[in-house]
Amino acid sequence: MGGTVEVEGLSKTYGSQNIWHDVTLTLPAGEITALLGPSGTGKSVFLKSVMGLVQPEAGSILIDGTDMVRATEAMRLEMRKRFGVLFQDGALFGSMNVYDNVAFPLREHTKKTEADIRAIVMEKLDMVGLVGQEHKVPGEISGGMKKRAGLARSLVTDPEIILIDEPDSGLDPVRTSNLAQLLVEVNAATDATMLVVTHNIELARTMPDNLGMLYRRELVMFGPREDFLLTDHPVVSQFMSGDPEGPIGMSEEVDHRRDEPVDLTPAYPGGTSILTRHAGARPVEVLPRQLTPKSGRPRPAADRHRERVSSGAAQLYIAPDDETDRARSLPRKGLVTRALTSVGDLFALGLDAIRSTFRRPFAVRELLEQFWFVVSVSWIPAMLVAIPFGAVIALQLGTLTVQVGAQSFTGAASVLAVVQQAAPIVTTLVIAGAGGAAICADLGSRRIKDEIDAMRVMGIDPVRRLVVPRVLACVFAAVLLNGLVSVVGVIGGYFFNVVVQGGTPGAYLASFTALAQISDLWVGEIKAVIFGFVAGVVACYRGLNTAPGPKGVGDAVNQSVVVTFLLLFFVNFVITTLYLQLVPGKGA
């Protein structure tokens, strides 16, 4: 039997906008529950709160006794292994085919052989009707197939709790009905607790055992399907009948209050009460037939539900009139507060990346792929920039040393300037502008397609799986390219000093070998390590916190590059100052 989910006094706000408050309900173990409500009432936010992806300001969410609101992230990751989640668009990983997407949780969390994994994956693909499509990538299949593949992936670990977000989104009525029937079959086969978030009336009337509705920041009603569908509550009745006349308007800003007069009349023989809003209004159907498994498999949850209803243990909750439409407005955070919060979050991500580097399993393949990518897009620009940088430094220092009569120090000054200052900065600026921007865009696109959330609800830490390989790739690429840029910069400086300014080759090399030592190269490499780490963390942080939509990704990439540039110059100033103070005889 599935797990029990107990929600008590849950409240959530974004900025100064209250989404909903004081939500209290219990998802009975093994039963199917549907959460309804007009668009924009926070149904998906509630679902993500249950998963632990969204942090409510108040209340508790107990999963068999463990509070997801107050649990540590490590505890949440462990608890999510008991979840199966179907996102609106499937949230499949675009770089994997259907088979690898479905096999992903098994490869991450079990030590099963590939033969065992294949047997499980093919069983789930057969259950959702995708056998023969396993070799295709998400971009090659339809929206309905993506949903079915996402459902198969959510089932491979035999979850105790299955959360489904808008299963009808983007589907035609026939495929919506097929998916609803499939979910009933899954419930019969697994006896898992299921929560379905939807605004599809037909699906809500025929599939679940229990129904709840969010409206104007409140849970206005929750309880057994039999009582919910027979209510004469004006908001619920209007929504379930799809009538344009009633308390629910085009948007929450124009929704009517519940105390406006509504015509309630006793209806059909048998005493059932229905709602009639105006002359000629279509009455609400009394109680439609609930979907049953076509396979003939008994659904244990249905028997338990009937027993709860007949014994009176299942009661219909209706929000009191005086609590409806009670909006709570919180003061908006100021610019300074938001900036300090972002700095703290960025610093925390850096620390998490360092800690996660030593956790197992380590994503070696991801590291190699990201390292090769960053180097491949950065090395040519870095080399091209290194030549003029070295030349400008040599020309400027050559002119200065002639003016002060210190031509013999031209080589040493140029080399130290390139190795300790120019090379690390140039290398990391190029990495941030090329590799870092691509990393930010990649994570940002994964974020808006729910891939990051999908990974988290599978109990996989995105920091360990995605951030660490990308940060280390930036660090290793910075170290490698810093050495190459140093060599190219020194050679460029030598050429322009000797050829353009007429310097003496022997004097240039003599001052270089006399004053510049291996330790100077180490200073540059240490800077490269720090700068590469900064560039990688900033790119990942902005990618993981991308705002919705393509514009959000574009803004995140721009902010990533700008913030990295500013931090690099600040950190370089701090490191150089400390170095000059600690080693005054060797400062550049």
BELKAQUI-V506982 format. One record per pair of residues at least 24 apart in sequence whose ideal C-beta (glycine too) atoms are under 10 Angstrom apart, sorted by the first residue. I is the first residue (numbers start at 0). J is the second residue. Records with the same first field share a line. If there is no record, write none. Layout:
I->J, J
This chain:
0->27, 28, 29, 30, 159, 189, 190, 191, 192, 299, 300, 303
1->26, 27, 28, 29, 30, 63, 81, 158, 159, 160, 161, 186, 189, 190, 191, 192, 193, 300
2->26, 28, 29, 61, 62, 63, 64, 65, 78, 81, 82, 158, 159, 160, 191, 192
3->27, 28, 29, 61, 62, 63, 64, 159, 160, 192
4->28, 32, 49, 60, 61, 62, 63, 67, 160, 162, 192, 194
5->59, 60, 61, 62, 63, 64, 66
6->45, 48, 49, 55, 58, 59, 60, 61, 67, 68, 211, 218, 221
7->57, 58, 59, 60, 61, 66, 68
8->55, 57, 58, 59
9->45, 48, 49, 55, 56, 57, 58, 59, 60, 68, 218
10->48, 55, 56, 57, 58, 216, 327
11->41, 44, 45, 47, 48, 53, 54, 55, 56, 57, 58, 216
12->55, 56, 57, 216, 326, 327, 328, 329
13->41, 44, 53, 329
14->328, 329, 330, 331, 332, 337
15->327, 328, 329, 330, 331, 332
16->216, 326, 327, 328, 329, 331
17->41, 56, 216, 325, 326, 327, 328, 329
18->44, 45, 48, 53, 55, 56, 213, 216, 327
19->44, 45, 48, 55, 213, 214, 215, 216, 217, 218, 326, 327
20->55, 56, 57, 58, 216, 217, 218, 322, 325, 326, 327
21->57, 58, 216, 217, 218, 318, 322, 325, 327
22->48, 55, 58, 60, 211, 213, 216, 217, 218, 221, 318
23->58, 59, 218, 221, 316
24->194, 209, 211, 218, 221, 222, 316
25->61, 209, 221, 313, 316
26->62, 160, 162, 192, 193, 194, 208, 209, 211, 221
27->192, 208, 209, 223, 300, 303, 304, 307, 312, 313
28->63, 159, 160, 190, 191, 192, 300, 303
29->159, 186, 189, 190, 191, 192, 193, 208, 298, 299, 300, 301, 302, 303, 304
30->186, 190, 191, 192, 193, 194, 207, 208, 209, 223, 224, 298, 299, 300, 301, 303, 304, 307, 313
31->161, 163, 179, 182, 183, 185, 186, 191, 192, 193, 194, 195, 206, 207, 208, 209, 210, 224, 289, 290, 298, 300, 301, 304
32->192, 193, 194, 195, 196, 207, 208, 209, 210, 211, 221, 224
33->163, 193, 194, 195, 196, 197, 199, 202, 203, 204, 205, 206, 207, 208, 209, 210, 211, 212, 224, 227
34->164, 194, 195, 196, 197, 198, 203, 207, 209, 210, 211, 212, 213, 218, 221
35->195, 196, 197, 198, 199, 200, 202, 203, 207, 210, 211, 212, 213, 214, 219, 220, 227, 235, 238, 239
36->196, 197, 198, 211, 212, 213, 214, 215, 217, 218, 219, 234, 238, 247
37->198, 212, 213, 214, 215, 234, 237, 238, 247, 248, 249, 250, 251, 254
38->198, 250, 251
39->213, 250, 251
40->198, 212, 213, 214, 215, 216, 217, 219, 251
41->196, 213, 216
42->164, 165, 195, 196, 197, 198, 211, 212, 213
43->86, 87, 164, 165, 196
44->196, 213
45->194, 196, 211, 213, 218
46->84, 86, 162, 163, 164, 165, 194, 195, 196
47->84, 86, 162, 164, 196, 449, 452, 455, 456
49->82, 84, 160, 162, 194, 196, 456
50->75, 78, 79, 82, 84, 160, 162, 164, 452, 455, 456
51->75, 76, 78, 79, 82, 455, 456
52->79, 84, 449, 451, 452, 455, 456
53->452
56->327, 329
62->159, 160, 192
63->159, 160
72->351, 455, 460, 462
73->460
75->455, 456, 458
76->455, 456, 457, 458, 459, 460, 461, 463
77->458
78->160, 456, 458
79->158, 160, 454, 455, 456, 457, 458, 459
80->104, 107, 108, 156, 158, 159, 456, 457, 458, 459
81->156, 157, 158, 159, 160, 191, 192, 458
82->153, 156, 158, 159, 160, 161, 162, 191, 192, 456, 457, 458
83->149, 150, 151, 152, 153, 154, 155, 156, 157, 158, 159, 160, 161, 162, 163, 185, 189, 191, 193, 456, 457
84->149, 150, 152, 153, 158, 160, 161, 162, 163, 164, 194, 449, 452, 453, 455, 456, 457
85->146, 147, 148, 149, 150, 151, 152, 153, 154, 161, 162, 163, 164, 165, 166, 178, 182, 193, 195, 453
86->145, 146, 149, 153, 162, 163, 164, 165, 168, 448, 449, 450, 452, 453, 456
87->142, 145, 146, 149, 163, 164, 165, 166, 167, 168, 169, 196, 449
88->137, 142, 145, 146, 149, 164, 165, 168, 169, 448, 449, 450
89->137, 140, 142, 143, 144, 145, 146, 147, 148, 149, 150, 151, 152, 153, 169, 448, 449, 450, 453
90->137, 145, 146, 149, 152, 153, 164, 445, 448, 449, 450, 451, 452, 453, 454, 456
91->136, 137, 138, 140, 144, 145, 146, 148, 149, 152, 448, 449, 450, 453
92->136, 137, 152, 445, 448, 450, 453, 454
93->136, 137, 138, 441, 444, 445, 448, 450
94->136, 137, 368, 441, 445, 450
95->136, 137
96->132, 133, 134, 135, 136, 137, 139, 140, 148
97->124, 129, 132, 133, 134, 135, 136, 137, 139, 140, 144, 145, 147, 148, 149, 151, 152
98->124, 129, 132, 133, 134, 135, 148, 151
99->133, 134, 136, 152
100->133, 136, 137, 145, 148, 149, 151, 152, 453
101->127, 129, 133, 148, 149, 150, 151, 152, 153, 154, 155
102->133, 152, 155
103->152, 155, 453, 454, 457, 459
104->152, 153, 154, 155, 156, 158, 453, 454, 456, 457, 458, 459
105->152, 155, 156
106->360
107->156, 360, 454, 457, 458, 459, 464
108->155, 156, 457, 458, 459
109->155, 156
116->155
119->151, 154, 155, 156, 157
120->151, 152, 155
121->151
122->151, 154, 155
123->147, 148, 150, 151, 152, 153, 154, 155, 185
124->148, 151, 152, 155
125->151
126->150, 151, 154, 181, 184, 185, 188
127->151, 152, 154, 178, 181, 184, 185
128->177, 181
137->448
141->169, 170, 174
142->168, 169, 170, 171, 174
143->169, 170, 171, 173, 174, 175, 177, 178
144->174
145->169
146->170, 174, 175, 178, 181
147->174, 177, 178, 181
149->449, 453
150->178, 181, 182, 185
152->453, 457
153->185, 191, 453, 456, 457
154->185, 188, 189, 191
155->457
156->457, 458
157->188, 189, 191
158->189, 191, 192, 193, 456, 457
159->189, 190, 191, 192
160->191, 192, 193, 194
161->185, 186, 189, 191, 192, 193, 194, 195
162->192, 193, 194, 195, 196, 456
163->193, 194, 195, 196, 197
164->194, 195, 196, 197, 449
165->195, 196, 197, 198, 199, 202
166->195, 196, 197, 199, 202, 206
167->195, 197, 198, 199, 201, 202, 203
168->197, 198, 199
170->199
172->199, 201, 202
175->199, 201, 202
176->201, 202, 205, 206, 290
178->202, 206
179->203, 205, 206, 207, 290
180->205, 206, 290, 291, 292, 293
181->293
182->206, 207, 290
183->207, 289, 290, 291, 292, 293, 294, 296, 298, 300, 301
184->290, 291, 292, 293, 294, 296, 298
185->292
186->290, 292, 296, 298, 299, 300, 301
187->291, 292, 293, 294, 295, 296, 297, 298, 299, 300, 301
188->292, 294, 296, 298
190->298, 299, 300, 303
191->300
192->300
193->300
198->238
200->238, 239, 240, 241
201->241, 287
202->290
203->227, 228, 238, 239
204->228, 239, 283, 284, 286, 287, 288, 289, 290
205->287, 288, 289, 290
206->289, 290
207->289, 290, 304
208->289, 298, 300, 301, 303, 304, 305, 307, 308, 313
209->304, 307, 308, 313, 315
210->235, 239, 315
211->235, 316
212->238, 239, 318
214->238, 246, 247, 251, 254, 257, 318, 323, 324
215->246, 247, 251, 254, 255, 256, 257, 318, 323, 324, 325, 326
216->251, 322, 323, 324, 325, 326, 327
217->257, 318, 319, 322, 323, 324, 325, 326
218->316, 317, 318, 322
219->246, 257, 316, 317, 318, 322, 323
220->315, 316, 317, 318
221->314, 315, 316, 317, 318
222->308, 313, 314, 315, 316, 317
223->304, 305, 307, 308, 312, 313, 314, 315
224->286, 287, 289, 304, 308, 313
225->286, 289, 304, 305, 308, 313, 315
226->308, 313, 314, 315, 316, 317
227->315, 316, 317
228->283, 284, 285, 286, 287
229->266, 271, 272, 273, 283, 285, 286, 315
230->272, 273, 274, 283, 315, 317
231->261, 263, 264, 265, 266, 271, 272, 273, 274, 275, 283
232->257, 261, 263, 274, 315, 317, 318
233->257, 259, 260, 261, 262, 263, 274, 276
234->261, 318, 323
235->274, 283, 317
236->261, 263, 272, 273, 274, 275, 276, 282, 283
237->261, 274, 276, 280, 283
239->274, 283, 284
240->273, 274, 276, 280, 281, 282, 283, 284
241->281, 283
242->274, 275, 276, 277, 280, 281, 283
243->276
244->276, 277, 280
245->274, 276, 277, 280
246->276, 323, 324
251->324, 326
254->324
255->324
256->320, 323, 324
257->318, 320, 321, 323, 324
258->320, 321, 323, 324
341->540, 541, 544, 558, 562
344->540, 543, 544
345->533, 536, 537, 539, 540, 541, 544, 562, 566
346->536, 540
347->540
348->462, 466, 470, 536, 537, 539, 540, 543, 544
349->466, 470, 532, 533, 535, 536, 537, 539, 540
350->536
351->460, 461, 462, 463, 466, 467, 536
352->462, 463, 466, 467, 468, 469, 470, 471, 532, 535, 536, 539, 540
353->467, 470, 532, 536
354->462, 463, 467
355->460, 461, 462, 463, 464, 466, 467, 470
356->462, 463, 466, 467, 468, 470, 471
357->467
358->460, 462, 463, 467
359->463
360->463, 464
361->463, 464, 467, 468, 471
362->463, 464, 465, 466, 467, 468, 469, 471
363->468
364->468
365->464, 465, 467, 468, 469, 471, 472
366->467, 468, 469, 470, 471, 472, 475
367->468, 472, 475
368->468, 469, 472
369->434, 437, 438, 441, 465, 467, 468, 469, 470, 471, 472, 473, 475, 476, 535
370->434, 468, 469, 471, 472, 473, 474, 475, 476, 479
371->472, 476
372->433, 434, 437, 438, 441, 469, 472, 476
373->429, 430, 433, 434, 435, 437, 438, 469, 472, 473, 474, 475, 476, 477, 479, 480, 531, 534, 535
374->430, 434, 472, 475, 476, 477, 479, 480, 483
375->433, 434, 476
376->429, 430, 432, 433, 434, 436, 437, 476
377->426, 427, 428, 429, 430, 431, 432, 433, 434, 435, 437, 473, 476, 477, 479, 480
378->426, 429, 430, 433, 476, 479, 480, 483, 484
379->429, 433
380->425, 428, 429, 430, 432, 433, 480
381->422, 425, 426, 427, 428, 429, 430, 433, 476, 477, 479, 480, 481, 483, 484, 487
382->425, 429, 480, 483, 484, 486, 487, 488
383->429, 487
384->421, 425, 426, 428, 429, 484, 487, 488
385->417, 421, 422, 425, 426, 429, 480, 481, 483, 484, 485, 486, 487, 488, 489, 490, 491, 492
386->484, 487, 488, 490, 491, 492, 494, 495
387->425, 488, 491, 495
388->416, 417, 420, 421, 422, 424, 425, 484, 487, 488, 491, 492
389->413, 414, 416, 417, 421, 422, 425, 484, 485, 486, 487, 488, 489, 490, 491, 492, 493, 494, 495, 496
390->488, 491, 492, 493, 494, 495, 496, 499
391->421, 488, 491, 492, 495
392->416, 417, 420, 421, 488, 489, 491, 492, 495, 496
393->417, 488, 489, 491, 492, 493, 494, 495, 496, 497, 499, 500, 502, 507
394->492, 495, 496, 499, 500
396->492, 496, 500
397->492, 495, 496, 497, 499, 500, 501, 502, 507
398->500
400->496, 500, 502, 510
401->500, 501, 502
405->510
406->496, 500, 502, 503, 506, 507, 510
407->503, 506, 507, 509, 510, 513, 514
408->506, 507, 510, 511, 513, 514
409->492, 493, 496, 497, 500, 502, 503, 506, 507, 510, 511
410->489, 492, 493, 496, 497, 502, 503, 504, 505, 506, 507, 508, 509, 510, 511, 512, 513, 514, 515
411->507, 509, 510, 511, 512, 513, 514, 515, 519, 587
412->492, 510, 511, 514, 515, 587
413->488, 489, 491, 492, 493, 495, 496, 502, 507, 510, 511, 515
414->485, 488, 489, 492, 493, 507, 508, 510, 511, 512, 514, 515, 519, 520, 587
415->511, 514, 515, 516, 519, 522, 523, 585, 586, 587
416->488, 492, 587
417->484, 485, 486, 487, 488, 489, 490, 491, 492, 515, 519, 523, 587
418->481, 482, 484, 485, 486, 488, 489, 515, 519, 520, 521, 522, 523, 524, 526, 587
419->485, 515, 519, 520, 521, 522, 523, 525, 526, 571, 574, 575, 578, 585, 586, 587
420->522, 523, 526, 571, 575, 587
421->484, 485, 488, 492, 523, 587
422->480, 481, 482, 483, 484, 485, 486, 487, 488, 489, 520, 523, 524, 526, 527
423->477, 478, 480, 481, 484, 485, 522, 523, 524, 525, 526, 527, 528, 529, 530, 531, 567, 571, 574
424->481, 484, 523, 526, 527, 530, 564, 567, 568, 571
425->480, 481, 484, 485, 487, 488
426->476, 477, 478, 479, 480, 481, 482, 483, 484, 485, 523, 526, 527, 530, 531, 534
427->473, 476, 477, 480, 481, 526, 527, 529, 530, 531, 532, 533, 534, 535, 563, 564, 566, 567, 570, 571
428->530, 534, 560, 563, 564, 567, 568
429->476, 477, 480, 484, 534
430->472, 473, 474, 476, 477, 480, 481, 527, 530, 531, 534, 535, 538, 563
431->473, 477, 530, 531, 533, 534, 535, 537, 538, 559, 560, 561, 562, 563, 564, 566, 567
432->534, 559, 560, 563, 564
433->560
434->469, 472, 473, 476, 477, 531, 534, 535, 538
435->469, 473, 531, 533, 534, 535, 536, 537, 538, 539, 541, 542, 556, 559, 560, 563
436->538, 541, 542, 555, 556, 557, 559, 560, 563
437->469, 538, 542, 556
438->465, 466, 469, 470, 472, 473, 534, 535, 537, 538, 539, 541, 542, 556, 559
439->469, 537, 538, 539, 540, 541, 542, 543, 545, 552, 555, 556, 557, 558, 559, 560, 563
440->538, 541, 542, 545, 552, 553, 555, 556, 559
441->465, 469, 538, 539, 542, 552
442->466, 469, 538, 539, 540, 541, 542, 543, 544, 545, 552, 555, 559
443->538, 541, 542, 543, 544, 545, 546, 549, 551, 552, 553, 554, 555, 556, 559
444->542, 545, 549, 551, 552, 555
445->542, 543, 545, 552
446->542, 543, 544, 545, 546, 547, 551, 552, 555
447->545, 546, 547, 548, 549, 551, 552, 555
451->542, 543, 545
461->539, 543
462->539, 543
465->539, 542, 543
466->535, 536, 538, 539, 540, 542, 543
467->535, 539
468->535, 539
469->535, 536, 538, 539, 542
470->531, 532, 533, 534, 535, 536, 537, 538, 539
471->531, 532, 535
472->531, 535
473->528, 530, 531, 532, 533, 534, 535, 536, 537, 538, 539, 563
474->527, 528, 529, 530, 531, 532, 533, 534, 535
475->527, 528, 531
476->527, 531, 534, 535
477->524, 526, 527, 528, 529, 530, 531, 532, 533, 534, 535
478->523, 524, 525, 527, 528, 531
479->524, 527, 531
480->527, 531
481->520, 523, 524, 525, 526, 527, 528, 530, 531
482->520, 523, 524, 527
484->523, 527
485->519, 520, 523, 524, 527
489->515
514->585
515->585, 587
516->585
518->582, 585
519->585, 586, 587
522->574, 575, 578, 582, 585, 586, 587
523->587
525->574, 578
526->567, 570, 571, 574, 575, 578
529->567, 570, 571, 573, 574
530->563, 566, 567, 570, 571, 574
532->570
533->562, 563, 566, 567, 569, 570
534->559, 560, 562, 563, 564, 566, 567
535->563
536->563, 566
537->561, 562, 563, 564, 565, 566, 567
538->562, 563
